[in-house]
Amino acid sequence: MNITAGSDRSLSTVGLGRWKIPTLAVVGGLFGLAAVALRLEGRRWWCRCGRWTPWMGDIWGPHTSQHLFDPYSFTHIEHGLVFHAMLRPLARWLSPSQRTVLALAGETLWEIAENTQPVIDNYRKAALARGYEGDSVANSLGDIASCALGLYLASRLPARWSVALFVGMEIALVTVYRDNLILNVTMQFVPIRAVEDWQMSR
């Protein structure tokens, strides 16, 4: 995909080579790509429990990552904040719409990769994810939407407030759920037994 900066600096269209495509159409395509890829990976559309509750707050139970939103949705809002900060230096060359599409493309690719068996197996090494079987399609789409919300908030807030929002969510998550984005990433690469014991001693 050849993404080039254009004269249109709004969020309404994305310049792809010579073409101007509505941003919503491109984002919709990313959601569609995620849904198809996840189904091909064998992911269920929804939680096997059959309960159509959009929010599930118990990260220790079997419903985690199976409904549309759960506590880890907040970490995907944080993804959006981080993506916005990482892509901001490219503002000279890429319009806001192009940076949004790049960020959501990255989030989409992560959701697809996250639900491959090697990544699922690696997640299971962490105490809180021992029974993890991958995300439902709905949950992955909810995660991408959460990232989009983070991008939107970061585009509207001063940088210091974006940082404050990130820190606030990290503190709230670790206080309530004993997990957050930084801990989640750390435990995938450097499992710490003391942290695992603390997370499981609720």
C-alpha positions, 0 to 999 in steps of 0.5 A: 500500500503506497501511502503518500502525503497529500494536500488534504490534511483532514481526516475525511480522505486518505491519499493512496497513490493518486487516489483519495479514498474516504477514511471511513471506507479504509477503516471499515476495510481494516475491520473487515480484514480482521474479521475474515483473518480471525475466522480463518484462524478459527476464532469464534464470533462471540463467547461460547457462553452465548450471553450477549453482554457487551462488557465483561469485567472478570479477567480471571474467568473464561469470558475474558477476551470473548465479549466486545469489551473487557478491562483489557479494552483500556490497554487498547485505548492506550495503544491508540495514545502510544501510536499517536505519539509515535506517528506525530513526528511524521506529521510533515509527510503524512496527513492526520488521516494517513497516520490514523490508517497506519495506526489502525493497520498496525493494531489490526495486524497485531490482533491477527498475529495475537490470535495465532497459536504461537502467540496464544501459547506464549500468553499462556505462560503468564499466570493471568492467561493460563486458560487463554484460548485467543480472542473472539472476533467481536473482542478483537474488533472491540480492541481495534475500536478501542485503539481508534478511541485512543487515537481520537482522544490523543488528537484532541488532548494536549500531549501532557493530558494524553500522558496523564490519561495513560498513567491514570489508566495504568494505575487504575488497571493495576489497582483494580485488576492487578494487571495493565499494559506495561505489566502485560508486556513485561510478563510476556518477555520476562516472567516474574514469579513474585508478580505472578503470585501477587496477581493470583492472590486476589 
